[in-house]
Amino acid sequence: MTDPVISAVETVLDNGKFGTRTVKFETGLLARQAAGSVTAYLDDDTMLLSATTAGKHPKDHFDFFPLTIDVEERMYAAGKIPGSFFRSEGRPGEDAILTCRLIDRPLRPTFKKGLRNEVQVVITVLALNPDAPYDVLAINAASLSTQLSGLPFSGPVGGVRVALIEGQWVAFPTHSQLEDAVFDMVVAGRVTSTGDVAIMMVEAEATEQTFAKVQSGVQAPTEEVVAGGLDAAKPFIKQLCEAQAELAAAAAKPVQDFPVFLEFEDDVFAAVESAAKADLAAAMKIADKTERNDRTDELKDSVLEKLAGQFEGREKEIGAAFRALNKQLVRESILRDKVRIDGRGLADIRPLHAEVGVIPRVHGSALFERGETQILGVTTLDMLKMEQQLDTLSPEKSRRYMHKYVFPPFSTGETGRVGSPKRREVGHGALARRALLPVLPDREEFPYAIRQLSEAMGSNGSTSMGSVCASTLSLLQAGVPLKASVAGIAMGLVSGEIDGKTEYVALTDILGSEDAFGDMDFKVAGTREFVTALQLDTKLDGIPADVLAAALTQARDARHTILDVMAEAIDAPEEMSPTAPRIITIKIPVDKIGEVIGPKGKVINQIQDDTGASISIEDDGTIYIGATNGEAADAARSAINGIANPTMPEVGERYLGTVVKTTNFGAFVSLLPGKDGLLHISKLRPLAGGKRVEAVEDVLSVGQKIQVEIGEIDDRGKLSLVPVVEEAEGSTEAAESADSE
């Protein structure tokens, strides 16, 4: 066996005062039977393997490109054994799914149009510095392994994470550095023939520290700042693309000749255009989605019937040509006439509606509508011990705010599979979660686990941004003290040549069809002051900076309009629902934690049994008490304070105690957890009608509740008790006089 031929290249990204990050690509050692494979390193201690393979036979019955991206997180990469029952890696977690989406979005449009061979890219995390995010390195690795594979791919695609830290955009920041960031952004793109970098994908968010930092005077991540971050990412992307190209030049296989299946030929398009253009143009002016779709379907069926004989066996081409004509007409109307499908102006938002309290008994609920998009948001609060526990390669081990998104098929008037969330649903839930994280109260201010569910009740354009709005409303109705309200809007962009000049037209609040037929869609969420989340995908080779900045400003105007409508429904946290748990926080000395817990948990379990409250204790002495009502929570707090923050009892204080033990000389009564007193047998006459008591058990039994008063405290702090009998006034004196007879 001959020694493998290994080729490698590395590039150093300079972050100035924040140091350098070294990215290295290597091929020839691992996965040599794959069409293309590469190992990618970040600073030598993070290592990924990306392998690209292609099916030998085209799936010509598909009307889409069958590309699959898979990310395999190996727990050994971080020196961990999986925490599952079987101690093995299970289905991909949320981090892996989101990384798959980050890779797919810029890679998919880079393959040759019409390719139908199945292509699979598998990224395996082999080693990971726990302080280093691996997702952006994976974009570069997937791009390079695909270039090496001999597939018709117009890469390379470069990806970089840049974070705004102390006024500087830092490339490939560590998790530790992100704790000081105001904004965190993943940008992917490729180098065009002019040498410029075309932005293809953006995934960005403010951080949990952003709100506090902005209040302290740090520059807020406004639309202008975000646009500047995109420009700052371009040199890093170019550097990564050049490194990939250098290795590909040395090690890539020749591009193979794969069959291409065009959607339609020119003769079919010409026939469809002649038969349907006028009627289809009229149909595109119908404002209602259902009526417009019904009329479009009628025209499509008519064209298929009319042209079937002329193009026998090419019915799929007729359908594809009809869709292409539809796209052409929509784009021409927008570019030339500035008229949209439903007749709106370019910056007009569809009718808005917001209301809260739409579901009984739940802790918080809201309904948000924008045109035919309708989102139901539901908030559930619980003890912090119910926060999500994570077993991933990420340093994040638990998640207090959980946001899930559900997209049932009836939301588009269709049938389909109902069950576990698809990758798109996971992505939409994650986007809404990131949009709201910067405005959530911290654990100390609001010690609850929060689960937010976004239910898509109707869909026609950006349910993810509708989810942000519905969630804000629902959280406020549940009593969550948000730092600010957050709204989101989906924007679109259509470009083309009109009268010899390239026109760019930004669209506010895009419909589903405008998303499909446009050149770019970007979703922007934020408060009135700054952007909290941004997601952008584009099919263009580049967007002029002034066009993008203008589109972001247009989005800000729309966001403010939506926030105004939301404020009419609810503009501040409401009182918490009676069905929500009541959680109070107390602090005890760390050295008292053992006393509160007691031997084998005896004391804390007794408090929980007596009061009905649920108690969790943090290592720093913070105790969270949760109960379904305030009385139970207060009773548990008093019991804990009686142990850990005690005040000396005084003679004359009365307690409702519990008999915990009987002896031949009296009964021991628990006043507070860990604080007992003796009720001597000689003091029991008032409980026996003034008669002498021969045995304590004749009048008292273990577990019995009894009202007592502290009669005496000796030098050692031991308590002597007397019973309180309501019928006998001056119970202490009555007991003492009876004893002296």
N, C-alpha and C positions, 0 to 999 in steps of 0.2 A: 504494500500500500504506500502510495506516494504521500509525502507531507502536504498538508493543505496549503494553498496559496492564500495568504491573508493580506488584505488591503485595508488601510485605515487612513482616516483624515480627522483632524480636530480643529476647532475654532474657539477662540477665547473672546467672551463678551465682556466688555469693560463697563463697569458700573461706577467708575470714579471712586468716591470716598466709601462706597459700599462694596468695593472689592471686585473681583472678576469671577466669572463662571465659565468653566471649560466644558464644551460639548464635543464628544468624540464619537465617530461612526466607524464601525469595523465590519467587514464581511469576509467569509471564507472559512470560518471555524465551525459555527453551529448551523444546523438545519440545512445541510447542503443539497438535500433532495427537493426542497421547496423551489419554486420558480425564482424567487428572490428572497434573500434573508439578510438581516443586518442586526448587529448588536449596537445599541446606543448607550452611551455613558454620560452621566452628569457628574463632573468632579470626581470621577473614578469610583465613587462608592454607591452610585445608583446605576443599575444596569437593566436594560430591557432587551428582549428579543422580539423582532417583528419579522413574520414570515408571510409572504404573499404567494398564493397559488391560484391557478385558473383551471376551470373545467375544460376537458378536451372537446366537448361537443356543445354547440350553442343551444340555449333554451329558446328556440325561435318562436315558441307559442306564447312567450311572455311579451307584454307590451311595455316592459320596463327593464332597466339594467339590474341584474341580480347580484348586487354587491353586498357582502356581509362583513361587518367589522366585529371582532370579538376581543375582549380584554380578559386575560386570565391573571387574577391576583393570587400569587403563591405566598402563603403566610410565612414560609421559610425566608422569604425576602427580608422580613423584618425580625427574623429569629423568633417566631411565634408558632405555637401549635394552635390550630383552629379551635375556637371555643364551642363548636357545635357538639351535639351528643356523640356523633360518629368521629369527631376529631379529624374531619376532612373538609376541604373546601366545597361549598355547596353552589347553588345558583349565584350568578353575579350579583354583587351588592350594588347599591345606588351609585357609589363612586365609579365603579367599573362601567355601569350603564351610561353614566353621563360622559365618561371618557370616550366610549364608543361613539356617542353622538358628536362630540367635539371633533373626532377624526373623520367621521362619515360626511359631515356637512361640507368641508372644503375639498375632500377627495373626490366625492361622487361626480361633481360637474367637470372634473379634470380628465376623465376618461373619454375616449373617442365616442361620439354620439352614434347610437345604433348598435353598440356592442351588446351581445346577448350571452356570451359565455359567462358562467358563474365564476365570480372572483371572491376569494376570501382572504382577509388579512387578520392574522391572529397575533396579538401582542401579549407576551408573557412577562410579568414583572419578576425578574430573577433576584435582584438585590435592591434594597431601598434604604437610603439614609432617612430615618424617620422625620427629619426636619425638611425634607425635600419633596414637593409635589411632583408626581411623575407624569401627569396627564399631558402636559405640553411637550415634553420630550417624546411621548408616544406619537404625537402628530408628525413630528419630523422622522421618526423611525418608520412609521407606516408609509410615508411618502417615499422614503429612500428604498425600502424593500420592494415597493411597487415599481420604481424606476429600474431596479436591477432585474426585474422579472421578465422583461421583453414584452410587456403588455403595451398597447397603444395608450399612453398616459402623458399628458402635457404638463408634467411637473417640472421641477420640484415644487412642493408646497412647504413653506416654512411656518412654524408656529412659535409664538413667544408669549409668556405671561409678563406683563409689566404692572408694577404697583406704584402708586404715588405715595412716596415716603419722604417726609421733610422737604416737600416741594420738588422732588426729583423722581422721574420715572425709572424704576429699577427693574432690570430684566432677570427672569428666573429667581424671584425672591423666595426665601425660605419661609416656612411656616412662622418662625420666630419673627422675621422681618415683617410679615403680613400683619402681626399684632399691632404694629405702629402705622399701618397704611391707612390712607383715607379712601382709596379706590383701588380695586383689583380687576385687571382686565386681561383676558386671553384673546389674542389677535392672530389670525392665520391669513396668509396671502402668498402670492407668487410674483416673480419678477417678470415684467412685460418686455416686449422687444425694444421698448424705448429706454429700458433700464430702471423705470419706476416700479414701485411695488403696488400691485393691485390687492386691496383688502377684500378677502373672500368671506370671512366669518369673524364675528366678535361675540364674546360672552363676557359680560362685565357686571360688577356690582360694587356698591359701597360696603363698608365693613361694619361690624358691630360697634366699633369705636368711632365711627365717622361723626355721629351726631354730637358726641361730647367734644370731639376735636374741633368741629366747626364752631361750637359755642365758645370754645376757648380762644378763637381767633384764627384757626387754621383755614386755609383756602378751601371752600366747599367744592365738591365735584360737580360743577355746573356743566351745562351743555358745551360751553366753550372749552372748559378744562378737559372734558372727555374727548372732544375733537383733537385737542393738542396731544392727548395720550395716544391716539391712533397714529398721528404723525411720528411720535417718539418711538413707536414700535417698528416702523418701517426699516430703519437701518439694521436692527437686529434680525428681522425677517430676511433681509437681503443677504446678510452675512451667513445665516443658516442655509439659505438656498444655494449660495455659492459653494459651501462646504459639501452639501449633498451632490451638487453637480460635478464637483471634482472627483468624488469617489465613483459616481456613476460613469464618468468618462473612462475610468480605469477598469471597472469591473462589471458594467451592465451587459446583459445579453442583448444581441441584436433584436430590434422590435420585430415580432412575428406578425405574420399576415393573418389576422382574425377576420372571419366573415362579419359584415356589418349589415344590419337589417334596418333600412330607413323606414320611417313611419309611412311615407307615401312618396310616389313619384310625381313629377311635375304635371303629367297629363291628367292624373286624378284630381289634383288640386285645381287645375284650370276648369275642369268640368263641375266640381263642387262650387267653385266661386261663381260660375255662370248661372248655376241652378238656384243658389240660395242666398247670395250676397244681400240683395235688397231686403228680403224678408227677415234675414238674421239681424241686419242692422236695426230694423224696426223692433224686433224682439228684445234687443239689448237695451232698449229704452224703457222697458217695463220695470217699474220700481220694485214691486213685490217679488221676493226671491222665488216663492213657490210658483207663482204665475209665470215668471220669466223662465224658470226651469222647465215647466210643463210645455210652454210654447217652443222652447229650444228643442226639447225631446221630440215634439211633433214634427218640426222642420227636419231634424236629423233622420227620423223614420221615413219621411217623405223623400228625402234625397237618396237614402239607401234604396228605396223601392224604385225610384226613377232611374238610378244609374247602375243597378245591379246587373242588368243585362249587358250593358256596355262594358262593365269591368267584372266579369264573372270570376269568382274565386279571389277577388281583391277587396272584399267587403271591409276588411280591417283597415285598408288604406283609405277607403271612403270616410270611415269614422274618424280616423286620425286627421285627414284633410279638413273635415268639417270643424274639428276642434282648433286646428291651426287658423282657419278662416275666422272663427269666433275670436281668437286671441288677437288677430290682426285688426279686426274691426274695433275691438275694445281699446286697443292701444292707439289707433288712429284718432278715435273720438277724443281721447284724453289729451293727446299731443296737439292736435290741430284745433279742436273745438273747445278744449278745456271742459268737456262734459263727461261725467262718469256714468257707469252702468245704470245706477238708480236715479240719475238726474241731479245728484248733489254737486255742489261746487267742490273745488279741489281741497279746501280746508274745512268743509262742513262735517260735523259729527251727526250721526243718526240720532233719533229721539232717545233720551236717557230717562231712566227711572230707577229710583233707589228706595228701599224700605227695609225696616228692621223688625224683628220679633215675628217672623212669619211661621215659626214652628213652636208649638207649646212644649213646655217641660225642659227642652234643651237649654244649655247655659247661655247660648247666644246664637242668633240666626239672622240672615239678611238675604235679600234678593236684589241683584243688580242686573239691569237690562240696558243694552245698547243695540238699538235696532232689533234684529232677530236673535242676537246673542243674549242668552239668559243664564245667569250663574246663581246657584244657591250656595251660600256659605254657611257652615255650621261650626261653632266653636265648642270644645269640651275642655273643662278644667279639672285637674286632679292633683294629688300629692306629687311632690318632686320625685318620689321613689318610682313613679310611673313614667318618668322620662325614658326615651328610647336608649337602650344600651347597644353600642356599636362594636362589632368585631371585624374590623377592617385594617388595612395598612395605614389609614389616616391617623394622625395623632388625636383626632376628635373621638372620644370614647363614649360620650353620651350626648343626647340631643333633647333639650328641654322643649323647643318649639318644633313640632312635627306638622308638615303640611303635605296633604295628599290630594291628588286631583283625579277625578273620575269622569270618563267620557263615554257614557252609554250610547249605543247605536241609535236609540230613539231621538237623540239630540239633533240628528240630521234627518230624521224621518225615515230611517233605514233599519234593516235588521242586521244582526251581526253577533259576534261572540261577546259574551259577558263573563268576566272573571278577573284574573290577576292583571294588573296594569301592564300595558305595552310600554316599549321604550319611550314613545312619544309622551305618554301620560306621566311617566316618571320625570321626564325632562320638564314638562309644563309645571308639575308640582314643585320641582326644585327651583324653577325660575320665580314662581310666586313666593316661595319661601325666602329666597335671597332678597327679593324686593322689600319684604317686610321686616327682615332681621334687624336692620339698622334702627328701627323705631320701637322695637320691643323694650319693655322695662327689664332691668336686670333682676337676678334671682332675689337679691335682698329686698328690692322694692316690691316685687310681686312673686312670692315664693310658690308658684304653681307650675306644673307641667301643662303645656297647652297643645292640644291637637286640633288642627284646622282642616276641614274637609271641604273641597270645592267640587260641587256637583254641577256638571254641564247639563242644563235643562234644554238649551237650544243653542245651535252653533251656526254662525255665519260671520266669521271674522274674529280672530283672536279671543278665544276663551281664556287663554292664560292671563291676559291683561284684565279681562272681566273678573277673573278669580282674585286678582290683587284688590280690585275695588270692593267686591263682595266680602272678602276676608277682612278688610279694614272696618267695614260697617259691622260685621258680625263680632269682631273682637271688641269693638267699642261697646256694643250692646251687652256683651258678656261682662263688662266692667274692667277690661284690660286697659291700664293707663298708658296708651301709646304716646310716644313723644311727639308724633305728628301723624296726620292722615297721609296715606299713600294711594295714588291712583296710577293707572297704566293705560297706554294707548298704542295701537299698532299702526305703523306708518308704512307707506309703500313708495316706490319710485318707478317711473316709466321714462325711458329715454329713447330717442330716435332722431333721425334726420328729417327736418321739416324745412322745405325751401332752401336746401343746401346748408342748413345750420343745425348743429346738434342741440337738441332741446332736452332738458331734464325737468320733469314735473313730479313734485312730491305730493303724495295723497295722504290725507288724514283719515284715520278710522277705515282701513281697507276691508272690503268684502273678501270672502273666500276666493271668488273668481279673480279679483284684482291681485290677490296674493299669488295665485297660480300663473297669471298672465303677465305679471310685472317683472321688473329687473332686480328688485331688492325688496325685502321686507325687514323692518326693524321694529322691535318692541321696546318701548321706553317707559319705565316706571319711576316714580319719584314723589317727593313732597313738593311743596310750593317753592322750596329753596334749592333743592339739588336732586340729581339723579341717584336712585338707589339700585337700579338694575337696568341692563341693556342687553338685547340679543339682536344680532344683525347677520343676515345672510344675503349675499348678492351674486348675481350671475354676470356682472360686468367686469371688465378688465381694470377698471379703476373709476373712482368717484372723485370729481374735483372737490377740494376741501371746502370751498365756499358753498357748494351744493349740499354737502353733508351738514355743514353748520346751519344752513338755512332750514333744512329738514328737521334738525334737532330743535331749533327755535320754534318751528311750526308745531312740533310735538309738545313742547312746553306750554304753548297757548291752549292746546286741546286738553292737556292734563289739568290746567287751572280751571277750565270750564267744567270738567268732570268733578273736580274737588268741590266746586260750588254746589253742584247738584247733590253730592254726597253729604255735604254739611247741612243741607236742608233736612235730610233724613235723620242725621245724628252728628253732632259736632264735639261730643265729649263722652267720656266713659259713663255708662249708666250704673245704677246700683246693681250689684251682683244678683243673679237669679236665686230664689229660695232653694232651688234644687242643686245649686252649685255648692261644693264643699267650702267650709270656712277654714282658712289656714292662717294661723298666727305664728309669729316667730319670737322666741326668747333666747337669751344668751346666758349660759352658765359657765362657771369656771371649768377649765379642762379637767382639773383634778377631781371634779364632782361627777364626771360622766359615768364612772363606774358605779357610784352610789345610785344614780338615777336608773341605770340598767339593772343593777342588783345581781346576786349570784344566779347564773344561768338565765338571766333575763327576768327573774321573778318580779322585781319591782315594776319595771316598765310594762310588763304584761298585765300586772294587777291594775295599774293605772288605766291601761287601755280597756280592760274588762269592766272596771268600775264606771268609767266615763263614756265609753263607746267611741272615743277619739282614736285617731291613728297618729302615731308618733314616729318621727325619724330624727336621728341625731348625727350631726356632722362632726368630723374630727376636731374642728376648732371650737366646739362647744355650742354651736348654733343648733337649736332644736326647732323643728317644724311640727306644729300640731294641727292636724286636720280633722274636721268633724262635719257632720251634716247640719249642725246648728251651733250657734254661738255659745249656748249654755254649756254644751259638752266640751267645747274647746276651752272655755274659761275654767271649767272644773279641772281639766287636765293641766292647764297652766298653773293653777293654784297648787295642785299636788306636786308638780315638779319644783316649783319655787319653794315649797315647804321642805324639800330635800336639799336642793342645791343653792337656793338663795334664802335661807331660813331667817326668820325674825324670832327672837326669844319669846316663847309664850308667856302670858301674864296671868296671875290669879284672877279668876272671874270670867275669863274668856270661855265662850261656849262653842262646842263642836258637835256635829252629828257624826258619831264614831261607829266603828264596826267592831264587835266582839271577835277577837282573833284567838283567844285561849282562855280556858277556865281552869282554876286550881281550887284546892280546898280552902284557900284564904281569900279568894277573890277572882276577878276577871280582868284580863288585859284588853284594853280597848285601843284600836288604831285610830288616831285622830287625823294623821296625815301619813303618807307613805314614809316609813322609817321613823315615825314619831308615835310612841305608844304611852299610855298611862294606866295606872292601876286603880280599879274600882274595887275597894276592899269590901269583903263580905258584910262588914259591919255597917256599910253605907247603903245596903240594899233594902232596908226595911220599907222605905217609901214605895218601892216597887212591889212589895208584898202586902200592901194595905196596913203598914205599921207593925206587922208581925215579925217575930224573929225568923231569920232565914237560916235553916240548918245546912243547906247545900246550895252552892251557887247555881247549879244546873236547874234548881227548882224555879228560878225566875229568869235566867239568861241562858242563851245557847250560842255556840260559835256561828258567826255569820249574821247575827242579829244586829240591826241598826238601833242605836240608842243615843239620845241627847244627853250630853254630859257637860259639866262645868269644872274648870280647874280649881280645886280647893286649896292645894298647897304645892309648892315646889321646893324640894330640899336642896341642900348645898351641892349635891352632885347633879342637879338638874332633873331628878326623877319627879314625875308628875303623879300627884294623888288626885283622884277624881271623885265627884259626887254626882248622882243622877239628877236630872232636871225633870221634875214632875209638874205638868201644867196645872193640875188640880190643887196642888199645895203651893200657896204663895210663899215666897222666901224659902225656896227649896233647900238652900244650904243650911239655913238655921233649923229648919224642920228636921233635916237629916241628923244634924248634930245633937238636937235635943232628944230625938228618939234614941240615939246611941247612948246618951248619958243615963237613961232610965235604968 
